[in-house]
């Protein structure tokens, strides 16, 4: 059993790890090793004369304490280990069991699991929707190191992104014709999103208009009466939540007539019940969802307009300076903005600036959320996966990624979630 000193060290190590997510896996691993491995083990593992500390399920990658795993994991899938937990979890294919948490005292009390008393394996013992959502984006081990407020923000980010992955089948698809959308949706979108496209094509559009392969049929954002290359999607995530009836141009000032680029009327919907297939609008939707769900949760419905965030007209340029739009986000008190020139001027330590979980990283043309361990979440391209892996490095004029589409294009503004600070 751990004594009081070791318990204090464990708490300290978790706090340090929580605040020290860096741009590279190597830095992250170094923090874990330095802080957690100062003693033989800082893990609350029972030592009832057991020969091993851990059992790893080789089929699922779940890491258990010995006493939990010996009863939960089928014998043929048991890998017994006495390695330190930080060494085991350096393998990205491994994660903690949510039942025993591998003996770690992590911040996961708000997340539950279904207990299957007849299961000898832990492959299917996690059915809680939020737990499954987390597991799509990051390891429970990493998520559990974060403070509660950051966890709430990430859940909102994951909910919006999950909705996009399962419902949106274009990226800047407002001007694309039927053949173009079919080819893209079938190859690059998720199966669920592709079905949404076919249902729209066969049931919604065809019931009103004649189908021609060269027609542009998706609802498009119009700018001064001219259709743009951005497509509109009705978001039931927001509609079901009943967000706001505020009387302003950014939310529910009235029913919007949705038209495609051909000028055909498709439908009518409240503006703040729709999202757009673009990275800057995706980020606006995340902030809109978080502020409504968490900051304004006790407000009356007519006041839940997320500080008038424009879900249709926000562009990547709006994120690059302190302006009317960014001030709306900062108004919540949960975010702060860092610009690269100020990082260099005020700190003169730009080489020590690290990305943190929840950062929105911004450059002209693209914004995306960094969620740690070299993973980002965005809608800057059509995809069927939940995250994109990128490696980042710092240069004198900003932070660059290794992604082939943005070589030579630095990220220079960072909107940081302050978490439980």
N, C-alpha and C positions, 0 to 999 in steps of 0.2 A: 504493500500500500504506500501511497505517496505521503510524505510528511508535509507539514505546513509550508516549509520553505520551497519544496518542489512545486506545490500547488501555486504559490505566488509566482514562481518562475514560469509556469505554464501560462498563467493569465498574462504575464508580461510578454511572453513570446507571441501569443496570439494577437495582442494589441500591436506589437511591432510588425508582424506579418501583415496585418490588416492594412496598415498605413504605408506599406513599403512595396506595393505592386510596381514593378519597374517595366521598362520597355522590353526587356529581354528575359527569356526563360532562365538564362544563366544567372542573372542578378537575383531573380526570384528564388532560385534554388539555393543560392549562397546565403540569402536571408534565412531560409528555412533551416539550413544546416547549422549556421552560426547560432541561431537563437533556440532551436529545439534540441539540438544535439550537444548542448554544453555538458549534459550529464548522460549517463548510460541510457536513461529513458525518463521522459517527463510525461509519460502517458499513464493514465489511470487504469492499469491492467491488473486484474487479480492474479496473484501468484500462488494459487492453491496447489503447490507442488507440481505445476504443469511444466512439461518439458519445453513447450513452445509458447511464444507470446501471441502469435497471430496465425490465422488460417485464411488463406486467399482462395476464393472460389475461382478456379481457372477458367470456368465457362463464362461467368458474368463479370469478373474483375473486381468483385466486392471484397473488401478487406474486413475481417472480423477479429475480435478478440478470440483467443483460443476457446474460452468457455462458451461463447455464443456460437462460433462457427462449427464446433464439434457436433452440435445438435442440429444445426441449420443447413449445413452443406453436405451434399451427398459425398460419400467417401471417395468415389472415383474422381471427384473434382477438387479435392482438398490439397492445397499446397501449404505445408506448415513452414513457418518462418520465425526466426529470432532476430531478423534485421530490424534496425530502427525504423519507425513508421515513416519518417521523412525520406528515407532511402527507398522504401517500398513505393511511396506515392510519387516519386520522381518518374515512375512509369506512368505515362499519360493514360494508359489503358486501365489503370486501377483507380478505384474510388472507395470511399468508406461505406460500410453498411449503415443504413439509417437506423437500424434497431439498436446496435451497440456502439455505433459511431467509431469503431476501432479503438474505443477507450478515450477518444478525444473529447474535451469539453468545448463543443462548438455551439454557435448560435443557431440552433435548428429547432428550438422548442415550438415554434409556430407551425412546423411542418410535420404532418403525421403520415402514417403508413397503414395499409390494410394488413391486419394480422391474419395469416392463414395458418391455423393450428395444425393442419395436415400436410403442410409443405415441408419437404426435406431440403428444399433449395430456395435460394433467395432471389431467383430470377424474376419472379412475378409478384413480389410482395409489396411493390410500391405502386399504388393506384391513385393516390392523391393528385388531383390535377395540377396543383402548384408544384409539387415535387417532380412530376413528369416534365413540367415546363422548364424547371431549373435544369434538369438532366439533359434537355435538348441543347442547352446553351453552355453550361459549364459544370464542373464537378461539384457534387455536394460538399466535398472537402473544402474547395475554394469558396463556395458560397457561404458555408458555415463560419468562415473566419471573419466575415463582414459584420459591421454593426447593423442593428435592426432597421434604421432609416435607409441605409444604402440597399439593404435587401428589399425594402418596399419599392424603392425606385427601380431596381432591377426587375422586379416582378412586373411593374408597369411597362417597362421597356420590352420584356419578353412577351407580354400579352399582346402588345401592338405588333411586334415583329411576327409572332406566331399567327396573328390574323392575316398579315400580309402574305406570309408564306403559303397559307392555306386558301387564300381567296384572290390574290392579285396575280394576274398572268401576263402582265406587261411591265415594261419600264420605259416611260415616255412613249406610250402607245396611242396617244390621241389621234395621230395622223396615219397610223398603220392600217392597211386594208385587211380583209378577211384572210387572205392567203398568208400574209406576213405574220399575222397574229397566230394563226393555226400552227405554222411551222415553229414559231418561238415558244408558244405555250406547250406544245407537245414535247419539245425537246428540253426546254430549260425550266419550265414551271413544275411545281409539285403535282402529283396525281390529283390531289384535291382541287387545286387551282385550275388544272386543265378541265376537270369536270364542270367547274363553275363556268368556264368559257363555253363549253359545249351546251350547257343549259341556257346560258344567255343567248347563244346563237340560235338554238333550235326552238326555245320556248318564248323568250322575251322579245327578241328582235323580229324573228320570222313571223310572229303573230301580228305584227303591225306593218312590216315592209317587205318588199321583194329582196331576196338574197342575190347579190352579185359579188363575185370574188374580188373585184377591184374596189369595192365600196369600203369606206372608213366608217365603221358602225358603232364604235365605243363612244360613250359620253365624253366630251372633251372640255377642258378649261378654255374659256374664251377670254381674250384680252382686247378690250375696246371693240368688241364685235367680231374679232378675228379668232378662229380656232387655233389653239396652240398644240404642241406635241405632247401635252400631258393629259392622261385619261383619268376620269373620275370613277370612284368605286363607293357604293353605299356601304358604310361600316356599321354592321349590327352590334359590334362591340360598344360603340358609343350610343347607338340608338336604344339598345336594351338598357343601358345605364341611365338614360333619360337626361343627358347633360343639357343644362341651360336653355332658357328661353329669353336670353338677353336681347334687347332691341338695339343692335349695332351691326355694322357692315361685316364684322368678322364672325358672327355666329348666326343665331336664328332671327334675323330681321325679317324673314319672309321666305316663302317657298321659292326655291330656285328651279327654273326650267332647265332640264338637262338636255343638251343637244349634241349630236355627233358632228364631226367635221364636214359632213354633207349638208348640215343645216336641219336635219330631221329631228323632231322632238322625240326624245326617248322616254323621259319620265319627269317627275317633279319630286324634289326632296329638300329638306332643310340643309343649309350649307354645312352646319357643324355636325351633321351625321354622315359626311362624306370624307374620304381621304384620297390622296393623289399619288400616282406611281412615280415618285421622284424623291431623291435623298433628303433635300431640305424640307419638303412637305412631310416626309416620314418622321423626321426629327421633331417638327412642329407638332405632329400628332402624338408623339411620345410625351412631350412636355404638357400638351393639352390634357392627355389622359392622366398623367401623374398629378397635375395641379387640381384637376377636378376630383379625382379619386381620393387623394390624400390631404391636400391643402384645404380644399373647399368642401370636404365631405359633410360638414355640419351646417353648411349654408343651405338656404332655400333653393329650390330648383331654378328659379328665375335668376339667381345670382351665380349659378355654376357655369360660367362662360370662360373659365380658364384665362382670365385677364385679357380677353379679346385677342387671343392668338389666332392669326389668320392661317387656316389649314390649306387654303388654295393659292394664296399669293406670295407666301414667304419664299425667298430665294436664298441660295447659298451666300450671297453677298451680305444679306441681312445679319448673318452670324459673325461677320468679321470686324465689327466695331461696336462701341457702346451707342445704341440708338433706340428708337422707340420700341422696336421689336425685342431686342435683348433686355431692355429695361423691364419689359413685361415678365420675362423669365426670372430676372433677378429680384423682382418684387416679392416673390415667394419667400425670400430669405434662405433658400436652400441651395443656391448656386452662386458661383463667382466666375468672373471671366478673366482669362490670362491672355495677353497678346505678346507675341514673341519679342517685339522690340522692348516691351516693358520688362519682360523676364531678363533680358540682357542688361538693360539699364539699371534696374533696381537691385538685382541680385548679383549680376556679374558672374553668375554661376550657371550659365545655361547648360553646361555639360552635366550638371547634377539634376536637371529638371526631368522628372519621370512621369510618364503617363500613369494615371490612376483609374481604378475601376469606376465606371460611370462617366468618364470624360467624354464630351462630344468634341471630336477633333475636326477642325474646319479649315478648308482652303477654298479658294474660288472654284466653283464647279462641283464640289462634293463635301458632304459632312457625314460623319459616322460615329457611332458610339464604341468606345474601347471598353471591353469587359474583362481585361486581364489575360495573362498567359498568351499574348500575341493573337488575340481574337477580337474581331470587330463585328458589329451588327449595323446594317444599313439597308437602304433600298436604292443604292447607286447603280444597280444592275439587276436583271431578272435572275432569280435563283430559286432552287428548291431546298437548299440547305439553310440552317438557322444561323450559322456563323461563317465568317471568312477568316482564314488564317493569314496573318501578315506579320512580318518582322519589321521593327522600326529602328531607326538610328538617328542620332542628332548631328546636324551640321550647323554652321554659323548662322544660317538664315532660317532655320526651322527644323521640324522633324519630318523625316522622309520614310516612306515604306518601300518594301522590295516588290510591291505589286506591279506587274508589267504595264498596266494601263496608266499608272501615275508616276512613272519614273521621272525625276527632275521637277516634281511639283510638291513643294513643301507644305505641310500643315503649319499654320502660323497663329491660329487662335484656338483656345481650349476653354470650353465651358464646363466647369468642374462642379460635380455634385458634392456638397460639403458633408453629407452624411450626418452622423450623430454629433458633429462638433458643436 
